Amino acid sequence: MVDTSSSHPARIVDWPAAGTFAEAARLRDLLLKEAGHGYMVIETPDGFRIARTLPADQQAMALPSRPLVAPLTLRPAWRNGWLQGVFTTLSLAGIIMADELTVRMLMYFLGRDGTARLISNLPFDPSWIMISICLLIGAGSLVQWIYQRYVRTYRITSDAVEECVGIIARATRKVQLQHVRSVGLRQSIVGRLFGIGDLEFASAGTGEIDIRFQGIRHPARIRQTIQQLMNQASQHGNSR
């Protein structure tokens, strides 16, 4: 059975499909050590399966001269800040309707006569209080929205994944693809509606989550690309 969805001519090994990429990767590494042939992980409808690539003497010719993707830089999607967007929009509406909202609120608590006396005795227009509150809420929501978009930067290359956190002072974490043992996908209900989610990378050294791509767009598509790059990194590593 020849797989035509991969960039490498490959024959699927007669072995039960694994439930996760990590399980299939462990079997692939074991076969690489024992058999000496080239193997790769392929995602199929029934799970992750192992496929044998070209013979060792032809692998170098079969490997692509370019990486599957150019170095790719990602950020958390704007859609993650949908709640801040709601607050910003409501604050803008509050500023536009400040006069009417202020009078209605005062009349609710003080009554018509009390509102008239308060407005006549105050040295300033009470609607400015409403405007100031809306400005603070709207500005705070907008700053938080922008901050969570630009505080994190994610980078994918042909041999590693990288996470940078910070705007002025930055902290960077990097894991080589050949050391990644699992790529988890986490999506909430809201995330599935907006097409965003988290990718979690666990390395062989710790077995825990080392890097997390938070709130990126099209996470399933990005995960598939990374898994292809992991296969490519493994093939390059074993062809040396």
N, C-alpha and C positions, 0 to 999 in steps of 0.2 A: 504494500500500500504506500504510494508515494504522496507526500504532502506538497501541495503546490502553493500554499499560503505563505511559505517561508521564502526568504531570499536565497536559502541554501537548498540544493537537491537533498531530500532527506527521506528515510524510510522509518516509519513508526515501529518501535520495538513492541513485540507481542508481550505486553505487560499491563496489568490493571492500571487504570488512570488514577493519579493521585489527586487528593482533594485540594491541595494548596501548592503553590509554586515552590515553597520551601521543601516539601516532601519530595517533589519531583527533582529539585536541584540536588538533594542529597543522593538520590539514586543515580542521577547523571554523573556526579563527581565520583561515585563508587565505580561506575562502569568505565569512566575515563581512566581511573587508576588500574583497574583489573584487566580491561580489554585492550586498552591502548588505541582504540578508535575514537573518532570524533562523535560526540553526542550533544544534543541540544534539547531544551524544554519547549514544547509546543502546547499552546492552549487550545483545547478542543471542546466541543459542546458537552462532553461528559467529564471534563476535568483537565488536568495537566498530564501530558504524556511525554515519553522520551522518544526522540527520533535520532537515528544514526545518520550522520552526514557523510560526505565523500570520504574515500580512503585517505589515510594520513598524507600520502605523497601528493594528493590533489587539493588538500585543504587550503594551502597557501594561495593557490590560484583561485579557489572559490571564494575566499574571504573578500569582502568589498574593500576597495581602496579608500573609501570615505566612510565616516561613521554614519549610522542610520539617521541621525539628526545632528544638525550643527549645535554648538553649545547653546543651550536654551535657558533663558532667564524668566522666572515666574514670580509673581507676587500674589498675595491674597486678593481675591476678586472684590470688586466694589460691592457686589451683591451681599457680602458678609455684613455690610453696614446698613442693611435695609431698615433696622430699627432706628438707628441714628438718622437715617433719611426721613423717617416718619416724624421724628421729633423736630428736625430742622424745618420740614414743611409746615407742621402745626405751629411752630414758632413764627414763621413768616406770616401765616394766616392770622395769628394773634396780633402781630404788629399792624397789619392792614386794618383789622377790625377792633383796634385797641379802644377807640372812643366808645363804640357801642357796647363792647364787653365790659368795660369799666363801669358804665352807667347801670347796666343790668345787674352786675354783681353788687354794687352799692345799694341799689334799690331792693335787692333780695335781702340784704342784711339790715339796712337802715330804714327802708321805706322811702316813699317819695319825698316827704318833707325833710327827713333826716339827710337824704342825699343832696337836696337843694341847699340846706344849711352848710353841709360839709364843703360842697363845691364853692359856695360863696365865701367861705372863711379861709380856704386854703390859698396860699400865695402862688401856687402853681397848678397846672392842669393835672388832675389825678390820673389821667390816662398815661402819663409818662411813667408811672410806676409799672403799669402793665407792659409798656413797651420795653422798659429796662429788664424786667423779668424774662420776657420772650427773647430779648437779645442775648442774655446770658445763657439761656437754655439752648437756643439755636446755635450760638457760637461754640459752646461746649460740645454739642453733638457733632457739629461740622469738623471741629479739630480732632475729636476722637475718631471720626470716620476716616479722615485723611491719614491720621497717625497709624491706625491699624492696617492701612493699605501699604504704607511705605516703611514701616519699622522692620519688616521681614522681606528678605530677598532669597529666592531659591534658584539654584543653578544646576543644570543637568549637562554633563559632558559625556563623551564616549566611554569614559572609564570611571566616573565618580558622580556622586550626588553631594550637594553642598547647601548649607543653610547659613545665612548671615542675619544676625539680629542686631538692631540698633540703627540710629541715624547719625549721631556724632561719634560716640564710642561704639564700636562694632565688635561682636563676638562671632566667630566662624567655626562651624563644625563640618567635617568632611568625611565621607565614607567611600572607599573604593568599591566599585560595583562587584568585583570578584569576592569581596568580603560580605556582601549583603546576602542574607539567607531568607528573608521574607519581606514582601511589600504588601502591607495591609491597607485596605480601603475602608474608611469610616464615613458614613453619611447619615445625617439625621433626616427626619421627615422634611424639614424646611430645606435642608441641603439638597435633597432629591428634587424638590420643587424648583429650586433655583439653579440646579445643575452644578453644585459646588460640593466639595468634600475634602477630607484629609487623607494624605498618604503617609503611612508609618513605616519606617525602614528599621529593621533589626539586623544587626551584624552577627557574624558567627562568634566574635570575641566575647560579647556580653550577653547575647540572647534577649536583650531588652530593646526598647525603642530608642535608637540613637538619634534619629532625625525625623522630624515631622513636618510635612508640607501642609500648612493649615489653610483651609478655605480656598483651594485653587479651583479654577474652572476645569470642567471635563476630566475629573480625576481618573475615571476608568480608562480613558484614552491615554492619559499620561502614564498610567501604570503599565499598560500594554507596551508602550514604547520603551519604558525602562526595562521591562522584562526581556525585550528583544536585545537591548544593549547589554544586559547581563549575559545573555547567551553569547553575544559577539565577544564580550570581554573574556568569557571562559574559553571560547575557541582560540582566541589569540594567545591566551596564557598557556594553553596546552599544545599549541603548534610551535612554540619556541624550543 
